[in-house]
Amino acid sequence: MMVEDDGYIIEKVTKHLFGTWRVQRDWASPLNIVGGEGAYLIDSRGRRYLDFSSQLVCVNLGYGNKRIIEAIKEQLDSLAYLGPGYATRIRAEAAEALASILPERLSKFVFSSSGSEANEDAIKIARAYKYPSFKILARYWSYHGNTAGAISLTGDPRRSSVESHTSMDWVVRIPDPYCYRCPFGYEDCNECGLACLEYTEYILANEGHVAAIFLETITGTNGVIVPPDDFYPRLRRLADEYDVLLVFDEVMTGWGRTGKWFAFEHWGVEPDILTTAKGATSSYVPIGITAVDRDVASYFDDKFLPIGHTFAYHPLAMAAMKAAIQEYREGGYIDNAAKVGEYLGKRLRELMDRHPCIGDVRGIGLFWGVELVRDRKTKEPFNTREDKVMGRPLMTQKIARKMLEYGVILPMAWISNFVIAPPLVVTEDDIDLGVEALDKALAIADEEVRS
Ligand SMILES: Cc1ncc(COP(=O)(O)O)c(C=O)c1O
């Protein structure tokens, strides 16, 4: 392989392109990546790195998947673009394939180009359907996207820097089922009687004009927060009782990530609207999907649908998604996520014995959070939300940088936690490589633990 001119490439990239969600000076020397294969990326010097978070938890089927690549090429040769108002074979086949993996009642779709847009479309549909109700309940430990509506629903600090640009009077915060840091101070999540849901019910009873509850089925970037088992059945009952829509954002948790097609399947509940993106094409082509319950959808049979995108139902995205669905179905990747995911969880939990800097390990399938603390007893984190926004050095990023030396990329190093979510093609040997790199790099944090 030719060694590329790293200097030229990195200089032009960082000169002309903004680094996302960061103070710009921190994006000084990104890796120059030239290719990828399976769960591995390859840099300009031919060095291979295990991608321990599938980039932004999106390259679910790994790099170089032939079936998806060929499907995109074939579609490019026949019809590269078509406005959303026309029928064409790939649209019919891809829509049918999507319907076949979703609950029967989620049978009408809007397609867009990102998870943020999928959420914008869900907000509009919920509020139009529930008019004059317009408020949406959302959580603090959440991320729903970068556009005006989606960032307003977002509870994490990415919201705070643009709060004054957006109108948030329609967002009402509800508490998170974040048992490690229970908002009600319970130590044991079996004892609280789901106080977070009791308080949600109090809000529903008193707030008025609530159109929907909008949640990441499992909170992703903000720490892989898996709710207790009875959370979703009870939440579904609450939504029905108060006649509000339940929207699940599965932009990150969909597409086999948790060992099922979609995370809500773990709890036997269905949303009224499902949003998803990323893994739908394994991120080979941008995509966003808003899947709508048929009764909600039929409201628009004789009412104006206030939604449209130039790239809605883009032929390349439809071709990539149809091929990805076949691949997920036939390749055994979702079962692999469940099986190898269990091994990953076991290996990560073992790290807790050796590293006092780990406060909590939690997850499901190939979707795991490792939360770091300076002090296990007080759960004091190394960094705060403010540190992130102010561009102060983060412990998680120091560790991720160290892991590069051991051949592992971990881009999902958020404020106080890692999201460990490798492509669903990984083997136990790959997991060993990733966990051993983390094991070595965690020494940096251990040194700063208060004993
Ligand atoms: C849960 C969740 N929702 C929405 C989004 C936004 O998706 P996109 O970046 O494709 O706009 C993300 C992105 O990470 C996400 O994790």
The ligand as a Gaussian input file, in Angstrom:
#p B3LYP/6-31G(d) Opt

LIG

0 1
 C      -30.292000       8.207000      19.609000
 C      -29.919000       9.143000      18.499000
 N      -30.877000       9.853000      17.895000
 C      -30.606000      10.677000      16.881000
 C      -29.313000      10.836000      16.416000
 C      -29.026000      11.777000      15.296000
 O      -28.711000      11.073000      14.146000
 P      -27.886000      11.788000      12.953000
 O      -26.540000      12.079000      13.487000
 O      -27.894000      10.753000      11.863000
 O      -28.647000      12.994000      12.581000
 C      -28.288000      10.102000      17.004000
 C      -26.903000      10.228000      16.524000
 O      -25.968000       9.756000      17.098000
 C      -28.602000       9.228000      18.072000
 O      -27.648000       8.517000      18.685000

